[in-house]
Amino acid sequence: MVPPRVEVFDGPGDVGARVADLVAATVEARPDAVLGLPTGGTPGPVYAELVRRSAAGEIDLRRVRVFLLDEYVGLGRSHPRSYRATIARELTDAVGVPDDAVRGPVTDGDLDTACRAYDDAVRAAGGVDLQLLGIGRNGHIAFNEPGTPFELTTHTAVLSEPTRRDNARFFTDPAEVPTLAVTQGPALILEARRLVLVATGAAKADAVAAALEGPVSPECPASVIRRHPDAVVVLDRAAAGRLRPAPTPR
Ligand code: GLP
């Protein structure tokens, strides 16, 4: 196993710029690259920086193809809190990625069929070139909660109560947070050619330390990235705060 490369920066803005550089390098090498994208608070500065660079003519994202990591069941894609609507609002509409080049798991109809179709769609596109990942406070990636077998590809996941509570801040009524999602599983995530896990803020420090320094185990889903030959972890100082020895910020 090659250990992930860990990069530490002062704050979320620097992290956003660094991850935008990694996206830019991928897209320069391959203008129609397949990007795997997360939602949540953490990627906000990354997407804001990509939107800024795109408006300034510094990057051209119009030919990329996007696969979302996961999607809530029960909201529908036009719901503003759906991950499909979120990525359109925060990134893809603003940088000119056509709507039909952005795919997320289908979450209505037969979910097993939808899961297999999502695996097939990712693979038919040639796989993901660059997969960005956030991390939950309990170590989850996408919606792979602790205990999820590493062998799973796209599957239906029951959200844990801590995850629902953490995500409630995006909803006006906490009861609205769905209880189910369709998510890429660890095995499909590992098929991406490069993984970039991003974490900012002290609330993520324990999960980051468990992922990088604890056992590689389904109990900490993010630890699976240590089975990938090209994984990069981009942190701010606060999220790196529990790593030993403390890495030197750039
Ligand atoms: C959600 C998403 C994950 C994300 C996590 C952390 O559960 N399904 O993909 O990584 O939240 O989100 P945040 O960046 O808001 O802390």
Residues whose N, C-alpha, C, O or C-beta is under 5 A from the ligand:
A	BS01	GLP	P38 T39 G40 G41 T42 P43 D70 G134 I135 G136 I141 A142 F143
